[in-house]
Amino acid sequence: MIVAIDGPSGTGKSSTSKAVAAKLGLSYLDTGAQYRAITWWMLSNGVDVDDADAVASAAGKPVIVSGTDPSHPTITVDGVDASGPIRTQEVTSKVSAVSAVPEVRALITDLQRSIAAGAEHGIVVEGRDIGTTVLPDADLKIFLTASPEARAARRSGELKGADVHATREALIKRDAADSSRKTSPLAKADDAVEVDTTDLTLQQVIECVVTLVEEKRAAP
């Protein structure tokens, strides 16, 4: 059972995906963390992340390993735990530029496909282009949405004391970058089930997705 969960930032993708995977005994993959990891590596190694050619030529160097246990997802770069460093504001502000480079997307997409193929009991894969590009044959595709206001409030809550207005502007800017890039833009797959999380609690979103997965499993 391969479940693809896509959508922009602040829709509850990560929290929902982890909880659903844990509840149903599936593996879990946060693809955004992989793009953050390669961005962090570039920044740490002096690569000009605004120079697409420089990013492309360095893309194959870091070794990124993702742990797929939903209760304790891990990510290492060249053997170093990167789960903390990849969440910094510097990485957040640069990840769209790095992830727009076709060579980066090709490498990370291959990595994601191999992880999904190796998941013995099935997997929940969350990102922005999973249902459209990475795993177009996923058994179930879900696209989470929410109003910019709701997403900004959630994201600024996560960032403890961040300015909601500034967060909303940053989210809208990132959506525009991710939706307009030439390679694998953020988009809803034609056969994806859209779930608007604006007025739902996290628990309600989790229950909704679990129900969709169980219905898919039960279908002949």
Rosetta silent file (secondary structure, phi, psi, omega in degrees, C-alpha in Angstrom):
SEQUENCE: MIVAIDGPSGTGKSSTSKAVAAKLGLSYLDTGAQYRAITWWMLSNGVDVDDADAVASAAGKPVIVSGTDPSHPTITVDGVDASGPIRTQEVTSKVSAVSAVPEVRALITDLQRSIAAGAEHGIVVEGRDIGTTVLPDADLKIFLTASPEARAARRSGELKGADVHATREALIKRDAADSSRKTSPLAKADDAVEVDTTDLTLQQVIECVVTLVEEKRAAP
SCORE:     score description
SCORE:     0.000 S_00000001
   1 L     0.000  113.103  176.597    0.000    0.000    0.000 S_00000001
   2 E  -109.988  120.863 -179.519    1.603    3.241   -1.155 S_00000001
   3 E  -112.174  122.440  178.303   -0.105    6.422    0.039 S_00000001
   4 E  -103.240  124.038  177.780    0.975    9.752   -1.476 S_00000001
   5 E  -120.483  114.049 -178.954    0.140   12.888    0.522 S_00000001
   6 E  -115.615  167.799  176.555    0.859   16.202   -1.192 S_00000001
   7 L   148.780  165.326  179.671    0.119   19.837   -0.469 S_00000001
   8 L   -74.696  174.334  179.792    1.707   23.157    0.437 S_00000001
   9 L   -62.688  145.425  172.719    3.343   24.049    3.784 S_00000001
  10 L    83.496   10.302  179.197    1.160   24.413    6.848 S_00000001
  11 L   -93.240   -5.991 -179.355   -1.636   22.070    5.763 S_00000001
  12 L    96.330   15.767 -176.547   -0.707   19.460    8.368 S_00000001
  13 H   -54.354  -54.525 -174.052    1.065   17.107    5.945 S_00000001
  14 H   -65.432  -49.363 -178.970    3.864   15.907    8.226 S_00000001
  15 H   -60.667  -43.083  179.970    1.819   15.483   11.404 S_00000001
  16 H   -65.418  -48.770 -176.017   -0.957   13.727    9.498 S_00000001
  17 H   -61.006  -44.590  179.543    1.358   11.467    7.483 S_00000001
  18 H   -62.048  -46.305 -177.519    3.345   10.347   10.530 S_00000001
  19 H   -65.587  -41.746  179.971    0.221    9.620   12.579 S_00000001
  20 H   -64.843  -44.356  179.721   -1.520    7.740    9.757 S_00000001
  21 H   -61.162  -44.666 -179.178    1.586    5.623    9.081 S_00000001
  22 H   -63.646  -41.782 -176.904    1.982    4.800   12.785 S_00000001
  23 H   -66.993  -33.712 -174.103   -1.700    3.931   13.150 S_00000001
  24 H  -104.209    5.890  177.784   -1.754    1.626   10.122 S_00000001
  25 L    70.437   31.761  179.745    1.669    0.001   10.545 S_00000001
  26 L  -105.333  159.302  171.636    3.163    1.649    7.459 S_00000001
  27 E   -74.544  170.578 -176.447    6.585    3.189    6.877 S_00000001
  28 E  -141.540  136.833  176.813    6.827    6.984    6.525 S_00000001
  29 E  -134.154  123.186  175.135    8.912    9.261    4.317 S_00000001
  30 E   -96.094   99.545 -176.101    9.190   13.038    4.586 S_00000001
  31 H   -71.713  -27.759  178.159   10.483   13.993    1.141 S_00000001
  32 H   -61.795  -34.854  178.946   10.734   17.669    2.081 S_00000001
  33 H   -63.065  -32.623  179.388   13.360   16.744    4.666 S_00000001
  34 H   -68.587  -40.516  176.816   15.490   15.267    1.877 S_00000001
  35 H   -68.431  -36.003  175.680   15.402   18.522   -0.084 S_00000001
  36 H   -64.686  -39.208 -178.212   16.186   20.400    3.119 S_00000001
  37 H   -63.663  -44.015 -179.695   19.079   18.014    3.758 S_00000001
  38 H   -69.898  -31.944  176.311   20.683   18.602    0.383 S_00000001
  39 H   -66.218  -45.301  178.292   20.132   22.363    0.815 S_00000001
  40 H   -60.237  -41.997  179.414   21.815   22.272    4.242 S_00000001
  41 H   -61.746  -44.242  179.394   24.748   20.327    2.768 S_00000001
  42 H   -59.744  -47.630 -179.757   25.136   22.916   -0.021 S_00000001
  43 H   -63.228  -39.789 -178.187   25.091   25.809    2.464 S_00000001
  44 H   -71.036  -23.118 -176.062   27.529   24.012    4.790 S_00000001
  45 L  -108.273   18.456  171.860   29.944   23.289    1.951 S_00000001
  46 L    71.902   19.185  176.789   30.075   26.758    0.454 S_00000001
  47 L   -81.233  132.533  177.940   28.026   26.020   -2.668 S_00000001
  48 L   -73.614  104.141 -173.592   26.279   29.135   -4.033 S_00000001
  49 L   -72.074   -9.005  175.441   22.676   27.922   -3.854 S_00000001
  50 L   -90.714   -2.543  178.214   21.543   30.706   -6.176 S_00000001
  51 L  -103.796   99.497 -174.175   23.844   29.318   -8.912 S_00000001
  52 H   -58.471  -35.539 -179.965   21.881   26.455  -10.486 S_00000001
  53 H   -67.159  -40.629  179.081   24.934   25.097  -12.318 S_00000001
  54 H   -65.263  -41.526  178.314   26.968   24.963   -9.109 S_00000001
  55 H   -64.083  -43.923 -178.928   24.106   23.212   -7.319 S_00000001
  56 H   -60.983  -42.928 -176.229   23.682   20.741  -10.200 S_00000001
  57 H   -72.691  -22.696 -179.651   27.358   19.798  -10.272 S_00000001
  58 H   -95.480   -8.794 -169.571   27.463   19.226   -6.489 S_00000001
  59 L   -57.788  -32.277 -176.334   24.115   17.417   -6.220 S_00000001
  60 L   -83.687   -3.473 -174.173   25.560   13.901   -6.345 S_00000001
  61 L   -76.600  -49.576 -176.886   28.095   14.404   -3.556 S_00000001
  62 L   -71.352  145.344  175.726   26.121   14.178   -0.277 S_00000001
  63 L  -103.130  111.558 -176.386   24.876   10.801    0.935 S_00000001
  64 E  -105.426  125.212  179.843   21.352   11.249    2.320 S_00000001
  65 E  -123.537  124.137 -179.316   19.783    8.444    4.357 S_00000001
  66 E  -106.900  125.451  171.669   16.158    8.616    5.567 S_00000001
  67 L   -83.260  138.985 -170.433   14.861    6.464    8.414 S_00000001
  68 L  -112.022   19.977  175.600   11.236    5.502    7.788 S_00000001
  69 L   -79.733  115.681 -175.457    9.943    4.690   11.278 S_00000001
  70 L   -61.432  -25.880 -179.358    6.953    7.066   11.721 S_00000001
  71 L   -81.685  -16.470  178.810    7.451    7.237   15.489 S_00000001
  72 L  -152.990   68.019  179.832   11.095    8.275   15.066 S_00000001
  73 L   -68.584  136.595 -179.151   11.888    9.454   11.520 S_00000001
  74 L  -123.525  159.514  171.487   15.585   10.199   11.047 S_00000001
  75 E  -148.273  129.677  177.477   17.706   11.837    8.377 S_00000001
  76 E  -123.459  150.028  174.821   21.466   11.820    8.054 S_00000001
  77 E  -123.920  118.751 -175.970   23.801   13.506    5.591 S_00000001
  78 L    51.733   38.360  176.262   27.191   11.800    5.177 S_00000001
  79 L    83.774   -1.811 -178.473   26.469    9.963    8.429 S_00000001
  80 E  -100.584  132.809  177.290   25.701   13.136   10.414 S_00000001
  81 E   -62.074  120.275 -176.252   22.271   13.614   12.059 S_00000001
  82 L  -112.160    6.558 -173.106   20.685   16.491   10.146 S_00000001
  83 L   -60.354  -33.684  177.997   17.198   16.516   11.692 S_00000001
  84 L   -80.516  -55.575 -176.152   17.870   19.741   13.645 S_00000001
  85 H   -57.475  -29.316 -176.391   20.023   21.751   11.209 S_00000001
  86 H   -74.776   -9.042 -178.119   17.655   21.265    8.259 S_00000001
  87 H   -97.452    7.935 -178.611   14.876   23.148   10.085 S_00000001
  88 L   -71.564  159.797  179.592   16.731   26.476   10.368 S_00000001
  89 H   -62.420  -35.462 -179.924   15.363   29.648    8.788 S_00000001
  90 H   -61.107  -45.771  178.739   18.393   29.798    6.458 S_00000001
  91 H   -65.377  -44.183 -179.629   17.587   26.366    5.006 S_00000001
  92 H   -56.783  -39.578 -176.630   13.864   27.194    4.801 S_00000001
  93 H   -75.138  -17.416 -175.874   14.607   30.340    2.797 S_00000001
  94 H  -109.992  -11.955 -171.917   16.839   28.515    0.297 S_00000001
  95 H   -64.227  -32.696  179.432   15.179   25.120   -0.168 S_00000001
  96 H   -63.881  -41.199 -179.424   12.891   26.232   -3.021 S_00000001
  97 H   -63.945  -44.828 -178.409   15.880   27.430   -5.081 S_00000001
  98 H   -68.439  -43.349 -175.576   17.818   24.200   -4.560 S_00000001
  99 H   -73.580  -10.128  177.576   14.832   21.912   -5.111 S_00000001
 100 L   -82.796  -13.121 -178.116   14.008   23.658   -8.400 S_00000001
 101 L   -74.746  120.569 -173.585   17.281   22.435   -9.962 S_00000001
 102 H   -54.381  -39.049 -179.243   16.391   19.496  -12.282 S_00000001
 103 H   -63.853  -37.053  177.336   19.515   17.481  -11.390 S_00000001
 104 H   -65.519  -46.334 -178.240   18.634   17.708   -7.686 S_00000001
 105 H   -62.758  -40.326 -179.152   15.063   16.601   -8.337 S_00000001
 106 H   -62.294  -45.430 -179.710   16.189   13.661  -10.484 S_00000001
 107 H   -64.132  -48.206 -176.612   18.561   12.384   -7.785 S_00000001
 108 H   -69.367  -36.462  177.775   16.137   12.830   -4.887 S_00000001
 109 H   -61.740  -43.362  177.208   13.223   11.378   -6.885 S_00000001
 110 H   -60.004  -42.014  179.204   15.261    8.211   -7.572 S_00000001
 111 H   -61.977  -44.675 -179.052   16.070    7.989   -3.863 S_00000001
 112 H   -64.185  -41.539  179.950   12.390    8.371   -2.935 S_00000001
 113 H   -64.600  -39.047 -179.092   11.275    5.711   -5.409 S_00000001
 114 H   -68.895  -36.475  177.776   13.818    3.212   -4.100 S_00000001
 115 H   -65.549  -44.873 -179.827   12.709    3.816   -0.494 S_00000001
 116 H   -63.323  -41.310 -178.916    9.039    3.359   -1.441 S_00000001
 117 H   -66.044  -28.484 -177.394    9.815    0.196   -3.414 S_00000001
 118 L   -90.461    0.485 -178.479   11.681   -1.252   -0.438 S_00000001
 119 L   -80.886  105.384 -172.689    8.917   -0.653    2.117 S_00000001
 120 L   -60.479  -40.378 -174.053    7.732   -4.175    2.934 S_00000001
 121 L  -103.546   11.749 -177.140    4.448   -3.261    4.625 S_00000001
 122 L    98.768  168.508 -172.917    3.635   -0.185    2.568 S_00000001
 123 E  -154.407  148.131  169.902    4.494    3.464    3.097 S_00000001
 124 E  -104.270  119.829 -178.810    3.048    6.957    3.464 S_00000001
 125 E  -114.506  122.789 -178.779    5.109    9.389    1.384 S_00000001
 126 E  -115.069  143.423  179.829    4.519   13.103    1.853 S_00000001
 127 E  -179.505 -142.903 -178.097    5.700   15.979   -0.289 S_00000001
 128 L  -123.095  -20.137 -177.452    4.722   18.280   -3.122 S_00000001
 129 L  -135.344   27.622 -174.608    5.034   16.142   -6.261 S_00000001
 130 H   -70.229  -51.421 -178.204    4.555   12.591   -4.981 S_00000001
 131 H   -70.296  -25.367 -177.103    1.239   11.803   -6.666 S_00000001
 132 H   -92.061  -39.178 -170.888    2.148   13.610   -9.899 S_00000001
 133 H  -121.197  -51.856 -172.017    5.822   12.753  -10.438 S_00000001
 134 H   -69.735  -52.079 -177.212    7.509   10.558   -7.830 S_00000001
 135 L  -130.557   67.691 -176.478    4.866    7.837   -7.384 S_00000001
 136 L   -64.040  -16.760  178.712    2.206    8.384  -10.057 S_00000001
 137 L  -100.175   17.730  179.032    0.991    4.799   -9.529 S_00000001
 138 L   -54.335  145.359 -177.854    0.450    5.219   -5.770 S_00000001
 139 L   -65.155  -34.261 -179.326   -2.550    3.241   -4.476 S_00000001
 140 E  -142.881  130.876  178.484   -4.050    6.338   -2.874 S_00000001
 141 E  -118.295  130.049  179.916   -3.287   10.013   -3.512 S_00000001
 142 E  -126.672  136.025  177.774   -4.374   12.743   -1.109 S_00000001
 143 E  -119.259  112.330 -179.802   -3.917   16.487   -1.573 S_00000001
 144 E   -88.590  135.391  175.717   -4.190   18.569    1.598 S_00000001
 145 E  -130.684  167.188  173.005   -5.150   22.230    1.326 S_00000001
 146 L  -167.738  159.717  178.948   -5.969   25.036    3.773 S_00000001
 147 L   -65.764  152.008  177.908   -6.439   28.799    3.616 S_00000001
 148 H   -56.173  -35.075 -179.426   -3.239   30.875    3.734 S_00000001
 149 H   -64.933  -46.131 -179.858   -4.425   32.344    7.057 S_00000001
 150 H   -64.410  -41.236 -179.097   -4.880   28.932    8.680 S_00000001
 151 H   -66.071  -41.920  179.992   -1.555   27.701    7.344 S_00000001
 152 H   -64.613  -40.300 -179.684    0.288   30.811    8.561 S_00000001
 153 H   -63.530  -41.960  179.277   -1.250   30.502   12.028 S_00000001
 154 H   -66.345  -46.169 -175.907   -0.143   26.854   12.278 S_00000001
 155 H   -66.797  -39.294  179.061    3.332   27.498   10.946 S_00000001
 156 H   -70.653  -28.603  173.930    3.949   30.511   13.195 S_00000001
 157 H   -65.098  -40.410  177.347    2.712   28.398   16.123 S_00000001
 158 H   -65.320  -36.068 -176.171    5.353   25.804   15.230 S_00000001
 159 L   -87.639   10.058  174.531    7.992   28.517   14.977 S_00000001
 160 L    47.446   90.854  173.026    7.092   29.847   18.455 S_00000001
 161 L    86.138    8.205  177.969    6.324   33.534   18.342 S_00000001
 162 L   -69.676  151.954  179.361    6.861   34.112   14.626 S_00000001
 163 L   -70.984  122.183 -175.130    4.935   36.983   13.057 S_00000001
 164 H   -63.043  -41.641 -178.647    1.772   35.515   11.459 S_00000001
 165 H   -63.431  -46.065  179.791    1.616   38.148    8.697 S_00000001
 166 H   -63.803  -38.532  179.338    5.274   37.643    7.751 S_00000001
 167 H   -64.906  -41.589  178.951    4.797   33.870    7.873 S_00000001
 168 H   -61.659  -44.053  178.992    1.758   34.126    5.590 S_00000001
 169 H   -61.995  -41.292 -179.837    3.727   36.208    3.069 S_00000001
 170 H   -64.981  -39.648  179.259    6.600   33.703    3.179 S_00000001
 171 H   -64.379  -44.554 -179.196    4.208   30.781    2.620 S_00000001
 172 H   -63.463  -40.185  179.176    2.551   32.471   -0.352 S_00000001
 173 H   -63.932  -43.043 -179.441    5.955   33.267   -1.844 S_00000001
 174 H   -67.555  -40.153  176.772    7.107   29.663   -1.414 S_00000001
 175 H   -56.841  -45.117 -178.402    3.854   28.316   -2.928 S_00000001
 176 H   -61.859  -43.516  179.595    4.410   30.532   -5.965 S_00000001
 177 H   -64.176  -44.771 -176.035    7.998   29.305   -6.347 S_00000001
 178 H   -72.907  -31.294 -177.647    7.056   25.644   -5.916 S_00000001
 179 H   -81.134  -22.972 -174.569    3.984   25.832   -8.167 S_00000001
 180 H  -103.512   -4.138 -179.672    5.738   27.642  -11.015 S_00000001
 181 L   -66.253  150.355 -175.660    9.016   25.717  -11.227 S_00000001
 182 L   -70.457  -37.531 -175.997    9.510   23.882  -14.513 S_00000001
 183 L   -96.449  119.726  176.260   10.483   20.524  -12.992 S_00000001
 184 L    46.776   62.729  179.846    7.823   18.691  -10.970 S_00000001
 185 L   -66.964  160.073  172.597    5.828   21.682   -9.714 S_00000001
 186 L   -63.278  118.422 -178.601    3.584   21.531   -6.658 S_00000001
 187 L  -157.418  153.776  177.542    0.311   20.322   -8.159 S_00000001
 188 L   -86.791  127.937  176.473   -2.693   18.181   -7.343 S_00000001
 189 L   -65.986  148.327 -178.205   -2.819   14.880   -9.234 S_00000001
 190 L   -58.386  -33.269 -176.467   -5.992   14.399  -11.290 S_00000001
 191 L  -101.793   19.484  179.225   -6.915   11.296   -9.292 S_00000001
 192 L   -85.634  148.882  174.174   -6.061   12.727   -5.857 S_00000001
 193 E   -90.113  121.515 -179.709   -8.644   13.151   -3.097 S_00000001
 194 E   -88.668  131.725  177.560   -8.582   16.782   -1.902 S_00000001
 195 E  -123.993  114.301  178.194   -8.965   17.376    1.829 S_00000001
 196 E   -86.294  115.580 -174.668   -9.396   20.973    3.015 S_00000001
 197 L   -96.336    5.952 -174.422   -7.972   21.145    6.535 S_00000001
 198 L   -50.412  -49.354 -174.481   -8.789   24.812    7.216 S_00000001
 199 L  -105.915   15.962 -179.465  -11.555   24.115    9.733 S_00000001
 200 L  -105.620  146.808  171.103  -10.448   20.660   10.872 S_00000001
 201 L   -77.121  163.232  177.923   -8.421   19.712   13.933 S_00000001
 202 H   -57.043  -41.943 -179.040   -5.333   17.600   13.348 S_00000001
 203 H   -61.094  -38.243  179.146   -7.156   14.613   14.833 S_00000001
 204 H   -67.027  -38.652  178.932  -10.022   15.054   12.357 S_00000001
 205 H   -65.222  -44.267  179.137   -7.606   15.205    9.426 S_00000001
 206 H   -59.253  -47.095 -179.447   -5.845   12.040   10.637 S_00000001
 207 H   -61.784  -40.154  179.391   -9.170   10.208   11.013 S_00000001
 208 H   -61.273  -47.129 -178.109  -10.263   11.336    7.556 S_00000001
 209 H   -68.750  -41.198  177.378   -7.055   10.041    5.922 S_00000001
 210 H   -58.017  -43.051  178.794   -7.091    6.762    7.890 S_00000001
 211 H   -61.297  -43.689  179.489  -10.668    6.188    6.665 S_00000001
 212 H   -61.784  -41.735  179.587   -9.622    6.843    3.051 S_00000001
 213 H   -65.818  -45.573 -178.556   -6.734    4.354    3.359 S_00000001
 214 H   -63.604  -37.494  177.464   -8.917    1.705    4.988 S_00000001
 215 H   -64.438  -39.757  179.913  -11.577    2.136    2.280 S_00000001
 216 H   -66.726  -41.706  179.279   -8.895    1.724   -0.376 S_00000001
 217 H   -62.346  -37.850 -175.515   -7.534   -1.400    1.337 S_00000001
 218 H   -79.022  -18.799 -177.705  -11.013   -2.917    1.530 S_00000001
 219 L   -66.178  141.245 -179.262  -11.852   -2.205   -2.130 S_00000001
 220 L   -67.220    0.000    0.000  -11.718   -5.277   -4.384 S_00000001
